Amino acid sequence: MLLLLIVVIALPTVASDDEQYTALHFGTSANDYIGFTFDMAPFQESLSICTWAKRIHTSSYPLLFNYYSSSIGNEIILDAVGSNKHIAGGSVSGNMRSAVTKPGGSWFSYCITWSLASRSIKLYIDGTLVGTGTTPSGRTLKMGGTLFFNRLASSTSSRFIFGGQLYQFNVYAKALSSAEVKKIAEGGLCFDLTEFSEVRVLKWEHILSQSRSGSVSEVLIGSVGEFKRCQHWKVKLVNITGQLNMTLEELETVKDHLNSTQEELGTVEGHLNATQEELGTVKSHLNSTQEELGTVEGHLNSTLKELGTVKGHLNSNQEELNSTQEELGTVKGELERTERELQTETAQHNKTGDKLDTCSTSLTSTLTQLDTCSTSLTSTLTQLEDARTFHNITRWDLLYTSTYFNKVLTEETFKLLSTSWGLLGKFVGVNITEGVVEHFRQYHQEPVCDAFEPISFPMLRQIEGLFYWTKGINEHMRDTHLVSRDDSPCESDTGS
């Protein structure tokens, strides 16, 4: 209902009963025209020309309107077939003949707009935009020209004769919007232009009042009553059309809703199918999960048993640990006791070491004495070597003096050796002196002191052997660390 109300309000108002609906009918010669001057200053930067036209005469370029002067040229040219549509140095692009489809003898709405700000020219036929063009930048409409209807001002050629009818030719001081142009066109011949009074500067009433040349006459296109009836039926038609449009729109809306609902149902069906599949999947997962839970329960029971076993092992291990701890305490006590015993033994060992140090000192003193003895032996051997050399040289002399030499050497040497071997015997626990004496007795077969045989070379070798034997004992004691090598005073005499 609200939409219907809006449509009714938007309908054009009907003129009063005392008005006549008069059009101008132009002849078919160049002398049939209207020409007059008018102040075009209100249209210098923008304008709109709208009219109703009916073509009756056939010509190449049937001119509706021409604004011209010899000084400014053709500032505006409009024909009824869309070939010439020029304003302020600009033009609608292309030939618009195909856009003017109304047959001859029929009224059609013709409207053209222009604006300096947009530099745009727009041509409308029956409220529909059919062509556009542009004007040069900064180009305004020139002043001082003359307005002509039904001819080209600068030509008398019949090619430019309109020879038809014009109605409600008005010039507006603004570029009408496409909605306003459509409103005028849809209002028809009986449209009331009161709402455009402020911008409708050059009015149809003014043109009707101008002088005419040649065959230009007024024709009544309808009385007020006829227009009222026309308007009445138009209103009804508009209402019905509006209702139909509304119904169609509602049907389209319902159709869209149905399509949307169908799509939604399809989507819901898809979701249901998907949900059903998901439920099957979930059911399968639940069954699988139930089986897994059974398996997990078995694992848990097994784990609990294992935990019980582990707990028993832990208790057993705890008892073993307690026992081990007790044993460790016993071992610790034994270790402490052993440590005390070791400390006692260490003290005893220290005392023994002191005794060993004392013994070592005594051994060192004894070895020193042995070294002194060795030195004496070395001196004796040296004398023996000298004697042997002397013996070799003067063997015969030695034979004469052997009794004396043998007695002296034997007694002195025996005494010296007895002393040395006696000391050594005390150290090693052997009576070396008795062994030596026994050796000489076996060798000489008589007491040493009673031997008067000449000393022989084998005897000298026996004495030398005793010397080295004594020296070997000394080395043995050093090797067994009973005495230090550095403490021996005979070290330098080893090679003697």
Disulfide bonds with the S-S distance in Angstrom:
Cys50-Cys111 1.96
